[in-house]
Amino acid sequence: MDEMQEFCELPTVNADDEEIEKLLKEAKVVAVVGVSRDPTKDSHIVAKYLSQHYRTYFINPYADEIDGHKVYPSLKDLPEVPDIVDIFRAPSKVPPIVDEAIEIGAKAVWMQIGIVNNEAAQKAREAGLTVIQNKCMMVEHKRLKAMGKL
């Protein structure tokens, strides 16, 4: 399957609004996987926003520091277990991230807009994680906050 087909894939496993609201309310720690050093990239913007609302860890094996935050090479290197693993990687790169999230005991995996991997999502759901695909965590947080739900 090429990246365009993956991009067009529809999520078969996805949390509903009630699960998203509960997750965003209860979460304290977020790990953003694939955060860019480029301040104009979505991953950078979202990670910066999330760091204003949660204890946020930046994951990028090619950086030591981004926007004043220490950067970790992988989820296994974090000093604590994140509640949510927010993924900014191509759909084909998602399965090992989901495996790592399951292994470390994360509560949820969140695949950003345009990122869908139903096999990895099903595996995460079967392991007891909440799964969100093809949605922006920042957009959902802002939406629920504006509705007075966060």
C-alpha positions in Angstrom: 0.0 0.0 0.0 1.5 3.4 -0.9 1.4 6.4 1.3 -1.4 8.0 -0.7 -3.6 4.9 -0.2 -2.7 4.9 3.5 -3.6 8.6 3.8 -7.0 7.9 2.3 -7.7 4.9 4.5 -10.6 5.5 6.9 -10.3 4.6 10.6 -12.1 1.4 11.6 -11.0 1.7 15.2 -11.6 5.2 16.7 -12.6 6.7 20.0 -15.9 8.6 20.1 -16.4 12.1 21.5 -17.1 10.9 25.0 -13.9 8.8 25.1 -11.9 11.7 23.7 -13.3 14.1 26.3 -12.6 11.7 29.2 -9.1 11.1 27.9 -8.2 14.8 27.6 -9.7 15.5 31.0 -7.9 12.7 32.8 -4.5 12.9 31.0 -1.6 14.5 32.8 1.4 13.4 30.6 1.7 13.4 26.8 4.5 12.2 24.6 4.6 13.7 21.1 6.4 11.3 18.7 7.8 12.9 15.6 8.0 16.5 16.8 9.9 18.7 14.3 12.6 21.2 15.0 10.9 23.4 12.4 8.6 25.9 14.3 6.3 26.1 11.2 5.5 22.4 11.2 2.3 21.1 12.7 4.0 18.7 15.0 6.0 21.6 16.5 3.0 23.8 16.9 0.9 21.1 18.4 3.6 19.9 20.8 4.1 23.5 22.0 0.4 23.9 22.6 0.1 20.6 24.4 3.0 21.6 26.7 0.9 24.5 28.0 -1.8 22.0 29.1 0.0 18.8 30.0 3.5 17.5 31.0 4.7 17.0 27.5 7.7 15.0 26.3 9.1 15.5 22.8 10.3 12.4 20.9 12.7 12.8 18.0 15.8 10.6 17.7 17.6 13.3 15.7 17.3 16.2 18.2 18.5 16.9 21.7 16.4 20.0 22.4 13.4 21.6 20.7 11.9 24.9 21.8 13.6 24.7 25.2 12.4 21.1 25.8 14.7 18.2 26.3 14.1 15.7 23.4 14.1 11.9 23.9 15.0 9.4 21.2 12.1 7.0 22.0 9.2 6.3 24.4 11.3 3.8 26.3 13.7 6.7 27.2 11.1 8.8 29.0 11.3 9.3 32.8 7.6 8.5 33.2 4.8 6.7 31.3 2.7 9.1 29.2 -1.0 8.8 29.4 -1.2 9.7 25.7 1.2 9.0 22.9 0.5 11.6 20.1 1.9 10.3 16.8 3.2 12.5 14.0 4.6 9.8 11.7 3.6 8.3 8.4 1.0 5.5 8.7 3.6 2.9 7.8 5.8 4.0 10.7 3.0 3.7 13.3 3.1 -0.1 14.2 6.5 0.0 16.1 5.3 3.2 18.0 2.1 1.5 19.0 4.1 -1.6 20.1 6.3 0.6 22.2 3.3 2.5 23.7 1.8 -0.9 24.7 5.1 -2.1 26.1 5.6 1.0 28.4 2.0 1.0 29.6 0.6 4.1 27.9 -3.2 4.6 28.2 -3.8 5.9 24.7 -2.4 6.4 21.2 -3.4 9.4 19.2 -2.7 9.5 15.4 -2.9 13.0 14.0 -4.9 14.2 11.0 -4.1 12.1 8.0 -2.6 9.2 10.0 -4.6 6.0 10.0 -3.2 2.5 10.6 -6.1 0.2 11.4 -4.0 -2.9 12.1 -1.9 -0.9 14.7 -5.1 0.7 16.1 -6.7 -2.7 16.5 -3.7 -4.1 18.3 -3.6 -1.1 20.6 -7.4 -1.4 21.3 -7.0 -5.1 22.1 -4.2 -4.2 24.5 -6.6 -1.9 26.3 -5.5 1.5 25.0 -7.8 4.2 23.8 -7.3 4.8 20.1 -7.8 8.0 18.2 -7.0 8.2 14.5 -7.1 11.0 11.9 -7.8 13.8 14.4 -5.7 16.6 15.8 -5.2 16.5 19.5 -4.8 20.3 19.7 -8.0 20.9 17.7 -10.0 18.5 19.9 -8.6 20.1 23.0 -9.4 23.6 21.9 -12.9 22.5 20.8 -13.7 20.8 24.1 -12.2 23.7 26.0 -14.4 26.2 24.1 -17.5 24.1 24.9 -16.5 24.3 28.6 -15.8 20.6 28.9 -12.1 20.9 29.8 
